[in-house]
């Protein structure tokens, strides 16, 4: 279980670093399509970890990475939505 969680966190951090280097059009698309991003991130992580690790570790890694991706997208979109509301009321 610990192996899967640590693998999930490491893959999430590598996704964040890769995300920063993407063109702005792709970053905007990812931020706007949270459900698709969550699904693809979980599926890709499960396939990657399933090829190199035990199945249970791959499942825990995919769950951990998927949760972190979802929380991060929600935090980014929540800040953007809050900023739009604040500027609309001003």
MODELLER restraints for C-alpha pairs under 7 A, 6 or more apart:
rsr = mdl.restraints
at = mdl.atoms
rsr.add(forms.Gaussian(group=physical.xy_distance, feature=features.Distance(at['CA:1:A'], at['CA:57:A']), mean=5.99, stdev=0.5))
rsr.add(forms.Gaussian(group=physical.xy_distance, feature=features.Distance(at['CA:1:A'], at['CA:60:A']), mean=6.47, stdev=0.5))
rsr.add(forms.Gaussian(group=physical.xy_distance, feature=features.Distance(at['CA:3:A'], at['CA:57:A']), mean=6.13, stdev=0.5))
rsr.add(forms.Gaussian(group=physical.xy_distance, feature=features.Distance(at['CA:4:A'], at['CA:57:A']), mean=3.99, stdev=0.5))
rsr.add(forms.Gaussian(group=physical.xy_distance, feature=features.Distance(at['CA:4:A'], at['CA:58:A']), mean=5.97, stdev=0.5))
rsr.add(forms.Gaussian(group=physical.xy_distance, feature=features.Distance(at['CA:4:A'], at['CA:60:A']), mean=4.78, stdev=0.5))
rsr.add(forms.Gaussian(group=physical.xy_distance, feature=features.Distance(at['CA:4:A'], at['CA:61:A']), mean=4.29, stdev=0.5))
rsr.add(forms.Gaussian(group=physical.xy_distance, feature=features.Distance(at['CA:5:A'], at['CA:60:A']), mean=5.73, stdev=0.5))
rsr.add(forms.Gaussian(group=physical.xy_distance, feature=features.Distance(at['CA:5:A'], at['CA:61:A']), mean=5.06, stdev=0.5))
rsr.add(forms.Gaussian(group=physical.xy_distance, feature=features.Distance(at['CA:5:A'], at['CA:64:A']), mean=5.86, stdev=0.5))
rsr.add(forms.Gaussian(group=physical.xy_distance, feature=features.Distance(at['CA:7:A'], at['CA:61:A']), mean=5.56, stdev=0.5))
rsr.add(forms.Gaussian(group=physical.xy_distance, feature=features.Distance(at['CA:8:A'], at['CA:61:A']), mean=3.87, stdev=0.5))
rsr.add(forms.Gaussian(group=physical.xy_distance, feature=features.Distance(at['CA:8:A'], at['CA:62:A']), mean=6.08, stdev=0.5))
rsr.add(forms.Gaussian(group=physical.xy_distance, feature=features.Distance(at['CA:8:A'], at['CA:64:A']), mean=5.22, stdev=0.5))
rsr.add(forms.Gaussian(group=physical.xy_distance, feature=features.Distance(at['CA:8:A'], at['CA:65:A']), mean=4.68, stdev=0.5))
rsr.add(forms.Gaussian(group=physical.xy_distance, feature=features.Distance(at['CA:9:A'], at['CA:64:A']), mean=6.69, stdev=0.5))
rsr.add(forms.Gaussian(group=physical.xy_distance, feature=features.Distance(at['CA:9:A'], at['CA:65:A']), mean=6.03, stdev=0.5))
rsr.add(forms.Gaussian(group=physical.xy_distance, feature=features.Distance(at['CA:11:A'], at['CA:65:A']), mean=6.90, stdev=0.5))
rsr.add(forms.Gaussian(group=physical.xy_distance, feature=features.Distance(at['CA:12:A'], at['CA:65:A']), mean=5.34, stdev=0.5))
rsr.add(forms.Gaussian(group=physical.xy_distance, feature=features.Distance(at['CA:12:A'], at['CA:68:A']), mean=6.98, stdev=0.5))
rsr.add(forms.Gaussian(group=physical.xy_distance, feature=features.Distance(at['CA:19:A'], at['CA:27:A']), mean=6.91, stdev=0.5))
rsr.add(forms.Gaussian(group=physical.xy_distance, feature=features.Distance(at['CA:30:A'], at['CA:37:A']), mean=6.20, stdev=0.5))
rsr.add(forms.Gaussian(group=physical.xy_distance, feature=features.Distance(at['CA:31:A'], at['CA:73:A']), mean=6.34, stdev=0.5))
rsr.add(forms.Gaussian(group=physical.xy_distance, feature=features.Distance(at['CA:31:A'], at['CA:77:A']), mean=6.95, stdev=0.5))
rsr.add(forms.Gaussian(group=physical.xy_distance, feature=features.Distance(at['CA:34:A'], at['CA:73:A']), mean=6.63, stdev=0.5))
rsr.add(forms.Gaussian(group=physical.xy_distance, feature=features.Distance(at['CA:38:A'], at['CA:66:A']), mean=5.99, stdev=0.5))
rsr.add(forms.Gaussian(group=physical.xy_distance, feature=features.Distance(at['CA:38:A'], at['CA:69:A']), mean=6.53, stdev=0.5))
rsr.add(forms.Gaussian(group=physical.xy_distance, feature=features.Distance(at['CA:38:A'], at['CA:70:A']), mean=6.08, stdev=0.5))
rsr.add(forms.Gaussian(group=physical.xy_distance, feature=features.Distance(at['CA:41:A'], at['CA:66:A']), mean=6.29, stdev=0.5))
rsr.add(forms.Gaussian(group=physical.xy_distance, feature=features.Distance(at['CA:42:A'], at['CA:62:A']), mean=5.18, stdev=0.5))
rsr.add(forms.Gaussian(group=physical.xy_distance, feature=features.Distance(at['CA:42:A'], at['CA:63:A']), mean=6.97, stdev=0.5))
rsr.add(forms.Gaussian(group=physical.xy_distance, feature=features.Distance(at['CA:42:A'], at['CA:65:A']), mean=6.89, stdev=0.5))
rsr.add(forms.Gaussian(group=physical.xy_distance, feature=features.Distance(at['CA:42:A'], at['CA:66:A']), mean=5.15, stdev=0.5))
rsr.add(forms.Gaussian(group=physical.xy_distance, feature=features.Distance(at['CA:45:A'], at['CA:62:A']), mean=5.37, stdev=0.5))
rsr.add(forms.Gaussian(group=physical.xy_distance, feature=features.Distance(at['CA:46:A'], at['CA:58:A']), mean=5.53, stdev=0.5))
rsr.add(forms.Gaussian(group=physical.xy_distance, feature=features.Distance(at['CA:46:A'], at['CA:59:A']), mean=6.37, stdev=0.5))
rsr.add(forms.Gaussian(group=physical.xy_distance, feature=features.Distance(at['CA:46:A'], at['CA:62:A']), mean=5.15, stdev=0.5))
rsr.add(forms.Gaussian(group=physical.xy_distance, feature=features.Distance(at['CA:49:A'], at['CA:58:A']), mean=4.80, stdev=0.5))
rsr.add(forms.Gaussian(group=physical.xy_distance, feature=features.Distance(at['CA:50:A'], at['CA:58:A']), mean=5.20, stdev=0.5))
